[in-house]
């Protein structure tokens, strides 16, 4: 099966430690600086592609607008080991 997971290029962010996106499925995995991790599903595929194309976009701003505050997304809290 084709794996379309992309690790977003590391950018300066006070909130986001790592961001892995899958534009095919519309899934986003966010690991925050405080150690908490969440998986968001049904994220706008257009927004994911826009994030990958724009290397200067703020990760925290993007996550807030397209994952946390988006009514269409579903959230799953993950426990890191």
C-alpha positions, 0 to 999 in steps of 0.5 A: 500500500502507498504510504503518503505520510509526510513529516513537515519540515521543522520550523520554529514553533513554541507549540508544535514539536512535530507534525506528520500529515497525510494529504491522501487520507486527510490525517494529521499527527501533532506532537506538541512541545509539552509532550502531548500528541493528537491525531486529527482526521478529516482535515482539509486536504487542500489545507494540508497541501497548502501547508506542504507548499508554503515553507514559511507558514506558522505551524501553530497557526495552521494547527489551530485553524485547521485541526483544533478549531475546525468543526469538520475534524475529529480528534484522538488523544495519543499517549506518548511513551 
